[in-house]
Amino acid sequence: MPHLAILCVRNEAAFLLEWLAHHRAVGFNNFLIFSNDCQDGTDAMLDRLEEMGHVTHIRNDGPYDKGGIQFTALKKAAKHPLVKQAKWILPLDVDEFVNIHCGDHTLGALHANIPDATAITLTWRLFGAGDNVRYADAPVLETFTRAAPTVMYWPWRASMFKTLYRNDGTYKKPGVHRPRDTNEKKLGNARWFDGNGTALPEQFTTKRIFSNFGQDNYGLVQLNHYPLGAMESYLLKADRGRAVHSADMLGVDYWVERNFNTDEDLSIQSLGAPRSAELDALKADESLAKLHADAVQWRSNRFDQLMQKEPFRALFGRLMMTPPSRPVPRNAAQFMINYANLARRTPKNQA
């Protein structure tokens, strides 16, 4: 069953091979990857991977729509033959890893548990920095093992999801968090399920980008999200800019809303052996191995350059002074949610 993953990357060559190896082990057999403005050799690595038949690489050099770099890439993807041929589609970021808890931990096992799904929401589980200060050339999935609790009440971003959806014409275009451009004739038959295999209400077929708060959404599948990395890597992420709003520099606020480390979660190691075999095979290619090593060195050099600039040096210092984030208890979260609901009911001219 053809499964397509769509990815947008910039300066991520040091992490790309692990991401690709993992998702090949999960069961994705096609990868459509867009790159833009790379200085670390990510585009060259993708060219080599395309030569080897592992991915399809498109340079997304602009100009960009007002929705930003990632939105522009997904608009291009909607017209690509790989998207038209795919049976299932999942747009991802390079810091997101599909983690299936049922059967043999592959996409086939997930579908066997939810056979009637048009779409399955893969809710983020946020993995924090785990007090890692310096970047090391080591697997992300083995380095960062501390995560948010399975039940979160705040912030709402902790419950955001990406959507694995059946490419049956119900939705005509991929989107960042959910498919877009509905076919009204088919929409009435769309069936959405959460990561527990529970049927979701109708509003999910056209709205919502986050799962319900205050419940464990990870029974069958979760999306491990590593948005921070080590503090050193976070500086490079701030320098790169955001995929959706590339001009927005990341600060301590973004860090605090994602740096949860209360629980250990090793469940993604269920695919450790096939993932390692895939990664070893990729790194056996001399060109890929050199491109990976060059990207690791580029990250070190770039960090040295950034630390000589006051805004980045100040950010790094603030990260070291900031303790891991505390999950907000239910009553405190409800206090804030009440005000959020009040704001939605208040006319803008009275706010």
Secondary structure, DSSP 4 states (H G I P E B T S, - for coil): --EEEEEEESS-HHHHHHHHHHHHHHT--EEEEEE-S-SSSHHHHHHHHHHTTS-EEEE--S---TT-HHHHHHHHHTTSHHHHH-SEEEEE-TTEEEEE-STTSSHHHHHHHSTT-SEEEEEEEEB--TT--S--SS-HHHH--EE--SS--S-GGGGBEEEEEE-SSSEEE--SSS-EEE-HHHHTT--EE-TTSPBPPGGGGTS-SBPPSSS---SSEEEEE--S-SHHHHHHHHHH--SSSTT----HHHHHTT-B-SEE--GGGGGHHHHHHHHHHHHTSHHHHHHHHHHHHHHHHHHHHHTTSHHHHHHHHHHHHSPPBPPPPHHHHHHHHHHHHHHHHS-GGG-
